[in-house]
Structures are given as structure tokens and as C-alpha cells.
Amino acid sequence: MVFIVRKWNHKKIVVIKFAIGIVNKYKPFVGSENEINKKIKKLTEKNSNKEKKKKNRDSVKRLIPEKDVLNEVNKNSKEINVENKCTNSNLMKDTINKFKNLEIKEKESKKRDVYSSDYKPTKLKKDDPEYGTPIPGTLTELRAKKASKHIAKEMGIVCQVIEEYGKVNKKTGLIEITFGELFNIYTFISDKVVGILLRARKHNMLKFEGEMLYQRRDEDKIITLLLDHNQILNAVKG
């Protein structure tokens, strides 16, 4: 710190006193003594804080050497590689198992395929629910369902024709028609009238006497409708 004093040789002496503060790495600053002291103290504290922070950074660097950091990175990368290998291995196993299951299913399906050299017929009892039915999920089952739906609709149409052209029996209140009359009307719709009548009787939609119906011989045989109007509409809808 430098003090400069200026005096004049006069009865009234005027003294001008000020200070110049100089600190390393900072520009000189001018002011009163108190101001200069405060600034110097402040700068000293600031420099000491910077030194402390620098020492802390250096100590951290010393605590974790570069080699250790690299080793840790390599270790983590190895662990990730091991996890990836495990994941890939599991995917491969799952894929192989899927193909094995497909192969087993294919072999089983060939055993049920009559056109395959590996065909092995399975003997089912009459009380078995699968007896006389196609294998689930096959095209045969799909065709059977379509045919069944079509036949159900035809049975409904037969009942509709009987309802429209038949006559009500006053004693029973049921609608009746002769086989000959129905045959002449329904042959314009389908030539399978006898087969449809037999199936409709099996489903309790109508009734008639005898096991079979023959043209000319059974033309006077009575066919009685057992369904009401709403039931017939539902049958036609399928």
C-alpha cells in the first residue's frame, strides 16, 4: 500500500491523503485507507477460496486414478456383453422350442390325415363327444359348420312353406299339410325335400308317421308343423 500526502506552505495547511492498493494479478485501485484495507481483505478471502477448490479437485483426481476409471468402464462393458449373450441365447432357445413344437404338431396332424403315410386311425366309442365329428380346426370342420348352417336354414324354409300353405287342424290347433301338396310346392325351391323333412323331424320341428316318405305312395300322409311363427323366423335366420 502506498500513501501520498500533499502540503501547501500557507497559514491554513491543506493535507490531501489517499492510498493506492496493489494486489498481484489485479489492477491497482485508489481510495481511502479503510476502503483499501477492505478490498485487500476481500480479495485475499476470494483467492483463498479458489485455492481450496483447486486443492479439492486435485484430491478427487488423486483419489480416482485414470486406470481405475478405465477398469470400471471395461468391467461394465463386459457385464453388458454377458447380458446380451444371455439374451441372445434365450432367444435362440425359444426359437428352437417353437420349431420343435411345430414339428410335433405336424407329426400328430399327419397321424390323423387319411392321405398321409403316417395315418393311424383312432377308435372312438359312440358316447365320445368327438365320435362322428371332424377334427377341430380343420377345413373339414369349417365345411361341416357351413353345411349345418345351410341345412338349418332350409329346415326353417320348409316350416315356413308349411305355415303358409297348410291348414289349421281345429282339434289340435296345429298347421298340417299333405306330403303330396308340400312336394309339389317345395320342389320349385329344392329337390331335397324328403331329406330336409327327415332332418326337421329329428329336430322336433315337425312330425309325420312312418320312417320314410315316398312320392305317390305317401302323397296323402299328413305332415304336422310343431313350431310357432317366431320360432320359424329364428330358424330361417339360422
C-alpha positions in Angstrom: 0.0 0.0 0.0 1.3 3.4 -0.9 0.3 6.7 0.8 0.7 10.1 -0.9 0.4 13.4 1.1 0.3 16.8 -0.5 1.0 20.0 1.6 1.0 23.8 0.8 3.1 26.4 2.7 0.3 28.6 3.9 -1.3 29.7 7.1 -4.0 27.2 6.5 -2.4 23.9 5.7 -4.4 21.6 3.5 -3.5 17.9 3.6 -4.7 15.5 0.9 -4.2 11.9 1.9 -5.1 8.9 -0.2 -3.9 5.3 -0.7 -3.1 3.1 -3.7 -3.7 -0.6 -3.2 -1.7 -3.1 -5.3 -2.5 -6.9 -5.3 -1.0 -9.5 -7.6 -3.0 -10.3 -10.7 -5.3 -7.4 -10.1 -5.3 -3.8 -11.4 -4.2 -1.1 -8.8 -7.1 0.7 -7.0 -7.2 4.1 -5.3 -9.2 5.1 -2.2 -9.1 5.9 1.4 -7.1 3.7 3.8 -10.2 1.9 5.2 -11.6 1.2 1.7 -8.2 -0.2 0.5 -8.0 -2.4 3.6 -11.5 -3.8 3.0 -10.8 -4.5 -0.7 -7.5 -6.2 0.1 -9.2 -8.4 2.7 -12.0 -9.3 0.3 -9.6 -10.3 -2.5 -7.4 -12.3 -0.1 -10.5 -14.3 1.0 -11.5 -14.8 -2.6 -8.1 -16.1 -3.5 -8.0 -18.5 -0.6 -11.4 -20.0 -1.6 -10.1 -20.5 -5.1 -7.1 -22.3 -3.7 -9.2 -24.6 -1.6 -11.5 -25.5 -4.5 -8.4 -26.3 -6.6 -7.0 -28.5 -3.9 -10.3 -30.4 -3.6 -10.4 -31.0 -7.3 -6.8 -32.2 -7.2 -7.5 -34.5 -4.3 -10.5 -36.0 -6.1 -8.3 -36.7 -9.1 -5.8 -38.3 -6.9 -8.5 -40.5 -5.2 -9.8 -41.9 -8.5 -6.8 -42.7 -10.8 -7.4 -42.9 -14.5 -6.6 -46.6 -14.6 -9.3 -47.4 -12.1 -11.9 -45.5 -14.2 -10.9 -47.4 -17.3 -11.0 -50.7 -15.4 -14.5 -49.9 -14.2 -15.7 -49.0 -17.7 -14.2 -52.2 -19.1 -15.9 -54.2 -16.4 -19.3 -52.7 -17.1 -18.9 -53.3 -20.8 -18.1 -56.9 -20.1 -21.2 -57.3 -18.0 -23.3 -55.8 -20.7 -21.8 -58.2 -23.2 -22.6 -61.1 -20.9 -26.2 -59.9 -20.6 -26.5 -59.6 -24.4 -25.1 -63.1 -24.9 -27.6 -64.5 -22.3 -30.5 -62.7 -24.0 -29.4 -63.9 -27.5 -29.1 -67.4 -26.1 -32.6 -67.3 -24.6 -34.0 -66.1 -27.9 -32.3 -69.0 -29.7 -33.7 -71.5 -27.2 -37.2 -70.1 -27.6 -37.0 -70.2 -31.4 -35.7 -73.8 -31.3 -38.5 -74.8 -28.9 -41.1 -73.2 -31.2 -39.9 -75.2 -34.2 -39.9 -78.4 -32.1 -43.5 -77.8 -31.1 -44.5 -77.1 -34.7 -42.7 -80.4 -35.7 -44.6 -82.3 -33.0 -48.0 -80.8 -34.1 -47.2 -81.6 -37.7 -46.5 -85.3 -36.9 -49.7 -85.5 -34.8 -51.7 -84.0 -37.7 -50.2 -86.5 -40.2 -51.4 -89.3 -37.9 -55.0 -88.1 -38.3 -54.7 -87.4 -42.1 -56.1 -90.3 -44.1 -54.0 -89.3 -47.1 -50.7 -89.4 -45.1 -48.4 -92.5 -44.9 -48.3 -91.9 -41.1 -52.1 -92.1 -40.8 -53.2 -94.0 -37.6 -57.0 -94.2 -37.2 -58.2 -93.7 -33.6 -61.0 -95.8 -32.3 -63.7 -93.8 -30.6 -66.6 -95.0 -28.6 -70.2 -93.9 -29.5 -70.6 -92.0 -26.3 -67.4 -90.0 -27.1 -68.2 -86.3 -27.9 -65.7 -86.4 -30.8 -67.4 -89.5 -32.3 -68.6 -88.8 -35.9 -67.3 -85.2 -35.8 -64.5 -83.6 -37.9 -61.2 -82.8 -36.2 -61.3 -79.3 -34.6 -59.6 -76.5 -36.5 -59.6 -78.3 -39.9 -61.2 -77.3 -43.2 -63.5 -80.3 -42.8 -64.9 -78.8 -39.6 -65.3 -75.4 -41.3 -67.2 -77.0 -44.2 -69.3 -79.1 -41.8 -70.3 -75.9 -39.9 -71.2 -74.1 -43.1 -73.3 -77.1 -44.3 -75.0 -77.4 -40.9 -76.0 -73.7 -41.0 -77.3 -74.1 -44.6 -79.4 -77.1 -43.7 -80.8 -75.4 -40.6 -81.9 -72.6 -42.8 -83.5 -75.0 -45.3 -85.4 -76.7 -42.5 -86.7 -73.2 -41.4 -87.8 -72.5 -45.0 -89.7 -75.9 -45.2 -91.6 -75.0 -42.0 -92.3 -71.5 -43.4 -93.9 -73.1 -46.5 -96.0 -75.4 -44.4 -97.2 -72.4 -42.3 -98.1 -70.5 -45.5 -99.8 -73.3 -47.5 -101.0 -75.6 -44.7 -104.3 -75.7 -42.9 -105.0 -75.4 -39.2 -106.4 -78.6 -37.6 -109.4 -77.4 -35.5 -108.9 -80.2 -32.9 -105.2 -79.7 -32.3 -104.7 -76.1 -33.4 -101.6 -77.1 -35.3 -100.9 -76.5 -39.0 -101.0 -79.5 -41.3 -100.2 -80.3 -45.0 -100.1 -83.5 -47.1 -96.8 -84.7 -48.3 -98.0 -84.7 -51.9 -99.0 -81.0 -51.8 -95.8 -80.0 -50.0 -93.7 -82.0 -52.5 -95.3 -80.1 -55.5 -94.8 -76.7 -53.9 -91.3 -77.2 -52.4 -89.6 -78.9 -55.5 -89.5 -75.4 -57.0 -87.3 -74.4 -54.1 -85.2 -77.6 -53.6 -85.2 -81.2 -54.8 -84.1 -82.4 -51.3 -87.5 -82.1 -49.7 -87.6 -85.6 -48.3 -84.1 -85.4 -46.7 -84.9 -81.9 -45.2 -88.2 -83.2 -43.8 -86.5 -86.2 -42.1 -83.9 -83.9 -40.5 -86.6 -81.4 -39.4 -88.5 -84.2 -37.7 -85.2 -85.2 -35.9 -85.0 -81.7 -34.6 -88.7 -81.7 -33.4 -89.7 -79.1 -35.9 -92.5 -81.2 -37.5 -93.9 -84.7 -37.3 -95.3 -87.4 -39.6 -95.9 -91.2 -39.5 -93.5 -93.8 -40.9 -89.8 -93.9 -41.2 -89.6 -92.7 -44.8 -91.7 -90.7 -47.3 -92.1 -91.9 -50.9 -93.6 -90.0 -53.8 -97.0 -91.2 -54.9 -97.3 -93.9 -52.2 -97.3 -91.4 -49.3 -98.9 -88.3 -51.0 -101.8 -88.4 -48.6 -99.6 -88.6 -45.5 -100.1 -85.7 -43.1 -97.1 -83.6 -42.0 -97.8 -81.5 -38.9 -95.9 -78.3 -38.0 -94.7 -78.1 -34.4 -93.2 -74.6 -34.4 -94.9 -71.2 -33.9 -94.3 -68.2 -36.2 -91.4 -66.7 -34.2 -89.6 -70.0 -33.9 -89.8 -70.4 -37.7 -88.4 -66.9 -38.3 -85.4 -67.7 -36.0 -84.8 -71.0 -37.8 -84.8 -69.2 -41.2 -82.3 -66.6 -39.9 -80.0 -69.5 -38.9 
